[in-house]
Amino acid sequence: MASNHIFKIMFVNQGKVYEVYARKVSHGSLLGFVEIEELVFGERSSVVLDPGEERVKTEFAGVKRSFLPVQSVVRIDEVRKQGVSKIVALEGSNVATFPGPLFSNPAGDSGPRK
């Protein structure tokens, strides 16, 4: 992927919807997880700072890469321009997680048969 690609990732975490921007997104090396790297935040060249974006930036400070459970990912978009990262409360939203376990035992029981 070229370095000018930017992805907007929306995911649910602890009752909140996170919207972050990253340069790299992949299926990752862990089964059932989406890997995001090189998070992108707005420039500090302006006098006005967005407290919402500062909250996200503080939460992800020092993070090299994140592994998101695939069932928590709401949407991934490749965008032309970076927007503002934010965290929004889930209440009253039409966002829902997928029901049930993602991976199940094909035998339908809790263990091997004897």
Helices and strands as residue ranges (DSSP letters): E 6-13, E 16-26, E 33-40, H 51-59, E 65-69, G 70-72, E 73-79, E 86-89
